[in-house]
């Protein structure tokens, strides 16, 4: 009986022309397709590891991290385990970080670290020995697998989300915080900190359907009597294009009138708040929007008066920073804003505002008002189809101001 060698399933590794990087191929497959591996031999030990990418440029970056570990003979870390016992536990890192960090997002950064480890199949309450490049790759691949290959928009969002979570998790080991860990026994964090982020397709803004914008524009006024806090948030997003964190903290003391009678919201770093960028900016407040904000200033919700200091009437920081946004997002969904296409409800209002400003006054003017660079406005806030935005009517200016 004659047997046949199945060449189509035979796995082999072929050179790529880049030192220490090989490509896995099966049978007679073209050598330009296939997962890339880093392969190195040191002191008689052969080490080969998947780089989880087919892109040679991305593979170079990932291989660099692995090679640094190999040269330092961190074999146990590369295999995902530690031979040495006694590394500090992750909860010790969490508590030390929250005690030492001066930023308000510290608890959220800890939450992101725990989430990252869980997604990567690690123990969020286990040893710090889990903090290596391998954990980052496992987390990234889990995020990509969950998004799937069919929907490129969903895949792109998964890349953005993974990179954002990684950035927040790495904040636990930012340079200003590291001295606080002097009493902890930590592993070499180079792999965890240097592992490259994912690359994905740019996701340009796609404006919601005309019917959805028209319905929202026709019905947003009903929020004023039923939910004045959500109404104020809507106005600040749809007609000023503010970010979430700007809406949460904006105060009436920041509102000023210039010599021409135009009202502005002065967004600058304060003792209790920092702007997202280092530059301050002034955002014009349309007269009608200002009048409506004044009308709901300090408004009561369920018998509890709102704090008149802030533009958004709410009796508590959690109400103003979380619950109001949640209710507004629910209201937007009920008016047809698709959660799959537009996952961030309120943020769609900012994008709509910036896109409309870019269309009316140009990219540079819109970028100054939004606090972004013109490139970011073109890439993330301008409608991908180049369509003129549907006009959403702003509140009418009071007669005395209009005249």
JOHURA-V144869 format. One record per residue. N is the residue number from 1. RES is the residue in one letter. PHI is phi in whole degrees, -180 to 180 (* if undefined). NEAR is the number of other C-alpha atoms within 10 Angstrom. Layout:
BEGIN
N|RES|PHI|NEAR / N|RES|PHI|NEAR
END
This chain:
BEGIN
1|X|*|3 / 2|X|-92|3 / 3|X|-103|5 / 4|X|-120|6 / 5|X|-80|7 / 6|X|-78|8 / 7|X|-72|11 / 8|X|-75|11 / 9|X|-112|12 / 10|X|-72|11 / 11|X|-96|13 / 12|X|-148|12 / 13|X|-118|17 / 14|X|-119|16 / 15|X|-68|14 / 16|X|-111|14 / 17|X|93|8 / 18|X|-109|11 / 19|X|-56|12 / 20|X|72|17 / 21|X|-118|23 / 22|X|-121|26 / 23|X|-115|23 / 24|X|-84|19 / 25|X|-132|21 / 26|X|-120|16 / 27|X|61|12 / 28|X|-101|12 / 29|X|-60|14 / 30|X|-59|9 / 31|X|-76|15 / 32|X|-93|15 / 33|X|-125|13 / 34|X|131|19 / 35|X|-65|18 / 36|X|-92|28 / 37|X|-126|25 / 38|X|-97|22 / 39|X|-133|19 / 40|X|-148|18 / 41|X|-121|11 / 42|X|-143|10 / 43|X|52|6 / 44|X|82|7 / 45|X|-99|9 / 46|X|-97|9 / 47|X|-129|17 / 48|X|-134|14 / 49|X|-141|17 / 50|X|-67|18 / 51|X|-96|24 / 52|X|55|17 / 53|X|-158|16 / 54|X|-108|16 / 55|X|-89|14 / 56|X|-67|18 / 57|X|-66|9 / 58|X|-67|17 / 59|X|-63|22 / 60|X|-57|17 / 61|X|-65|15 / 62|X|-70|24 / 63|X|-66|22 / 64|X|-60|17 / 65|X|-65|18 / 66|X|-64|24 / 67|X|-64|17 / 68|X|-62|13 / 69|X|-69|20 / 70|X|-63|19 / 71|X|-62|11 / 72|X|-87|9 / 73|X|58|13 / 74|X|-90|15 / 75|X|-64|16 / 76|X|-66|14 / 77|X|-65|21 / 78|X|-66|19 / 79|X|-84|12 / 80|X|90|14 / 81|X|-136|12 / 82|X|-119|18 / 83|X|-78|9 / 84|X|-75|9 / 85|X|-102|8 / 86|X|102|13 / 87|X|-65|16 / 88|X|-62|17 / 89|X|-84|18 / 90|X|-62|21 / 91|X|-58|16 / 92|X|-66|14 / 93|X|-66|19 / 94|X|-58|19 / 95|X|-67|12 / 96|X|-66|18 / 97|X|-63|23 / 98|X|-65|19 / 99|X|-76|12 / 100|X|-94|15 / 101|X|-69|17 / 102|X|-104|11 / 103|X|-92|10 / 104|X|-70|10 / 105|X|-85|13 / 106|X|-55|20 / 107|X|-61|15 / 108|X|-69|14 / 109|X|-63|23 / 110|X|-63|22 / 111|X|-60|16 / 112|X|-68|20 / 113|X|-63|22 / 114|X|-62|20 / 115|X|-65|19 / 116|X|-58|26 / 117|X|-65|21 / 118|X|-65|14 / 119|X|-63|18 / 120|X|-77|20 / 121|X|82|13 / 122|X|-101|18 / 123|X|-99|16 / 124|X|-62|20 / 125|X|-109|14 / 126|X|-90|14 / 127|X|-80|20 / 128|X|-70|23 / 129|X|-65|24 / 130|X|-75|24 / 131|X|-83|22 / 132|X|-143|24 / 133|X|-61|24 / 134|X|-62|21 / 135|X|-66|22 / 136|X|-61|25 / 137|X|-65|21 / 138|X|-65|18 / 139|X|-64|22 / 140|X|-62|23 / 141|X|-67|19 / 142|X|-64|17 / 143|X|-65|20 / 144|X|-69|19 / 145|X|-62|12 / 146|X|-64|11 / 147|X|-72|18 / 148|X|80|12 / 149|X|-106|11 / 150|X|-79|8 / 151|X|-107|9 / 152|X|-68|14 / 153|X|-66|18 / 154|X|-64|18 / 155|X|-65|20 / 156|X|-63|19 / 157|X|-67|19 / 158|X|-64|22 / 159|X|-65|22 / 160|X|-62|19 / 161|X|-64|15 / 162|X|-62|21 / 163|X|-67|17 / 164|X|-67|13 / 165|X|-63|18 / 166|X|-64|24 / 167|X|-61|16 / 168|X|-69|19 / 169|X|-65|24 / 170|X|-69|17 / 171|X|-61|20 / 172|X|-66|21 / 173|X|-121|18 / 174|X|-67|13 / 175|X|-53|8 / 176|X|-65|12 / 177|X|-93|17 / 178|X|-55|13 / 179|X|-58|11 / 180|X|-69|15 / 181|X|-92|15 / 182|X|-61|8 / 183|X|-93|9 / 184|X|-98|14 / 185|X|-104|13 / 186|X|-109|18 / 187|X|-76|17 / 188|X|-69|15 / 189|X|-95|16 / 190|X|-59|14 / 191|X|-64|22 / 192|X|-65|21 / 193|X|-83|20 / 194|X|-103|16 / 195|X|-56|21 / 196|X|-68|19 / 197|X|-77|19 / 198|X|-76|17 / 199|X|-113|11 / 200|X|-147|14 / 201|X|-68|12 / 202|X|-68|12 / 203|X|-102|16 / 204|X|-82|17 / 205|X|-63|20 / 206|X|-119|19 / 207|X|-64|24 / 208|X|-59|18 / 209|X|-57|13 / 210|X|-55|12 / 211|X|-62|12 / 212|X|-69|18 / 213|X|-62|21 / 214|X|-65|15 / 215|X|-69|14 / 216|X|-61|19 / 217|X|-64|16 / 218|X|-81|12 / 219|X|-114|10 / 220|X|-64|16 / 221|X|-62|17 / 222|X|-69|11 / 223|X|-71|16 / 224|X|-58|17 / 225|X|-78|12 / 226|X|-86|12 / 227|X|-152|19 / 228|X|-60|27 / 229|X|-65|31 / 230|X|-64|25 / 231|X|-63|23 / 232|X|-64|25 / 233|X|-62|24 / 234|X|-59|27 / 235|X|-61|24 / 236|X|-70|26 / 237|X|-83|23 / 238|X|-77|22 / 239|X|-119|23 / 240|X|-116|23 / 241|X|68|28 / 242|X|-77|28 / 243|X|-80|18 / 244|X|-54|17 / 245|X|-69|13 / 246|X|-74|17 / 247|X|-64|23 / 248|X|-62|22 / 249|X|-111|17 / 250|X|-58|20 / 251|X|-115|17 / 252|X|-66|17 / 253|X|-67|11 / 254|X|-87|14 / 255|X|-90|18 / 256|X|-137|15 / 257|X|-111|12 / 258|X|-89|8 / 259|X|-65|6 / 260|X|-89|6 / 261|X|87|10 / 262|X|-88|12 / 263|X|-95|18 / 264|X|-135|18 / 265|X|-103|19 / 266|X|-88|18 / 267|X|-101|20 / 268|X|-145|16 / 269|X|-62|15 / 270|X|-119|8 / 271|X|-57|5 / 272|X|-108|6 / 273|X|-158|14 / 274|X|-119|14 / 275|X|-69|15 / 276|X|-64|14 / 277|X|-108|11 / 278|X|-76|10 / 279|X|-96|10 / 280|X|-78|14 / 281|X|-152|18 / 282|X|-111|18 / 283|X|-116|18 / 284|X|-69|18 / 285|X|-108|20 / 286|X|-57|17 / 287|X|-58|19 / 288|X|-66|17 / 289|X|-66|20 / 290|X|-60|21 / 291|X|-62|17 / 292|X|-69|20 / 293|X|-65|23 / 294|X|-66|15 / 295|X|-67|13 / 296|X|-106|21 / 297|X|-61|23 / 298|X|68|22 / 299|X|-60|23 / 300|X|-88|17 / 301|X|-128|16 / 302|X|55|8 / 303|X|83|7 / 304|X|-110|12 / 305|X|-70|15 / 306|X|-80|23 / 307|X|-75|18 / 308|X|-73|17 / 309|X|-71|15 / 310|X|-102|20 / 311|X|-66|28 / 312|X|-94|33 / 313|X|-72|28 / 314|X|-159|28 / 315|X|-87|19 / 316|X|-151|13 / 317|X|-61|12 / 318|X|-67|11 / 319|X|-62|17 / 320|X|-72|23 / 321|X|-94|17 / 322|X|-131|12 / 323|X|-66|16 / 324|X|-63|24 / 325|X|-64|21 / 326|X|-62|15 / 327|X|-67|14 / 328|X|-65|20 / 329|X|-61|22 / 330|X|-63|14 / 331|X|-63|17 / 332|X|-64|23 / 333|X|-61|16 / 334|X|-66|11 / 335|X|-95|17 / 336|X|104|15 / 337|X|-75|22 / 338|X|-70|16 / 339|X|-68|12 / 340|X|-73|9 / 341|X|-84|12 / 342|X|-124|16 / 343|X|-67|14 / 344|X|-107|13 / 345|X|-55|19 / 346|X|-61|22 / 347|X|-62|18 / 348|X|-65|23 / 349|X|-68|24 / 350|X|-62|23 / 351|X|-63|25 / 352|X|-61|27 / 353|X|-63|25 / 354|X|-68|28 / 355|X|-62|27 / 356|X|-65|24 / 357|X|-66|23 / 358|X|-66|23 / 359|X|-68|17 / 360|X|-82|13 / 361|X|-123|10 / 362|X|100|13 / 363|X|-64|21 / 364|X|-65|17 / 365|X|-67|14 / 366|X|-65|24 / 367|X|-65|21 / 368|X|-62|16 / 369|X|-69|18 / 370|X|-85|23 / 371|X|79|23 / 372|X|-126|14 / 373|X|-81|14 / 374|X|-57|18 / 375|X|-64|12 / 376|X|-66|14 / 377|X|-62|24 / 378|X|-64|18 / 379|X|-83|15 / 380|X|-116|17 / 381|X|-118|27 / 382|X|-93|26 / 383|X|-57|23 / 384|X|-63|14 / 385|X|-88|10 / 386|X|67|10 / 387|X|-89|12 / 388|X|-64|13 / 389|X|-66|21 / 390|X|-73|17 / 391|X|-75|13 / 392|X|-106|17 / 393|X|-65|11 / 394|X|-81|15 / 395|X|-57|16 / 396|X|-68|13 / 397|X|-71|16 / 398|X|-57|14 / 399|X|-57|8 / 400|X|-65|6 / 401|X|-76|10 / 402|X|-66|9 / 403|X|-78|6
END
